[in-house]
Amino acid sequence: MALTEAQMKKFRAILEERRQSLITQARKTLESDEVDQASSEYMQAFSFRLRGREKFLMDKIELALRKIDDGTYGVCEECEDTIALKRLQARPEAPLCIQCKEAQEKEEAVYAEE
């Protein structure tokens, strides 16, 4: 079942809010790093890792917004089925349906064990 126009607008608003929140957080982190130049290597490494995760999330948010624009939002990138509304409500930036995401995680677990 395709998303309604109202649902699309709601998800756009949520995604844009999350994007703005990430930008605000990144600015605060940058300002805090500039103030605390003497921070430990551990904290610097942690901060760098956090920024990497923030960038990854930002990329997913940007992709979801582009999909809203081109009309493909809510369609699984793997199997092209509709992503369940509950999944999108929990993770609006999700590019995969729950079945494909679970399959991806199982595959990653197999590679991690090797």
RORO-22921 format. One record per residue (C-alpha): residue in three letters; z, y, x. Coordinates in pm, whole numbers, plus 50000, padded with zeros to 5 digits. Each point is the difference from the previous one (the first is absolute). Example, Ala and Ser with C-alpha at 12.3 -4.5 7.8 and 13.67 -1.06 7.14 Angstrom:
REM residues 2
ALA507804955051230SER499345034450137
END
This chain:
REM residues 114
MET500005000050000ALA498925033250152LEU502455028550035THR499855028549752GLU499285035750102ALA503665008849936GLN501164971450224MET497605011050274LYS501385035549982LYS503564986750017PHE499234978750307ARG498185029250166ALA503105021649949ILE502294973050141LEU497754994550303GLU499655037250068GLU503785003949976ARG500514971450248ARG497435015350235GLN501785033749988SER503344983050060LEU498624982750311ILE498615033050129THR503365016949944GLN501844971550174ALA497605000950294ARG500545037450042LYS503794995749993THR499784971950256LEU497835021450224GLU502395029649975SER502984977550067ASP498274984750304GLU499275034650137VAL503635010349957ASP501354968350158GLN497904996150315ALA502834980350164SER499944971449747SER500204964650138GLU496964978450069TYR501094977349717MET499955028449749GLN496635011850130ALA498574964949965PHE501504996849653SER498585033749898PHE496554990450133ARG500104967149808LEU501065018149685ARG497125024350039GLY497644970450036ARG501284985249675GLU499735034049832LYS496405003350119PHE499204965149870LEU501465009049659MET498195033650001ASP496704981950064LYS500684976749706ILE500835029649775GLU496835018550105LEU497924968849931ALA501584996149654LEU499225036449919ARG496364995150108LYS499844969249777ILE501245020749705ASP497205024850074ASP497304973350018GLY501294979549706THR501044968950192TYR503775005549990GLY501914970049869VAL497384974950115CYS501064974550262GLU498105004250328GLU500034962450056CYS499134983049670GLU498865030849801ASP502284991349707THR502115026749836ILE503345006750170ALA502834995849749LEU501465032349864LYS503524989050100ARG498844995750361LEU498425034450003GLN503155014949850ALA502054984250279ARG497485007750278PRO497365024949885GLU498284998150339ALA499584962049979PRO496424989450085LEU500514963449905CYS501074981449687ILE503224980250033GLN498204966650045CYS497855012950287LYS502975017650158GLU502054967949991ALA497094980750153GLN499705026450274GLU503724997650078LYS499834961850017GLU497075002450240GLU501875025450216ALA503044977050006VAL497854971250127TYR498635021750283ALA503505012450084GLU501214964250043GLU497214991250244
END
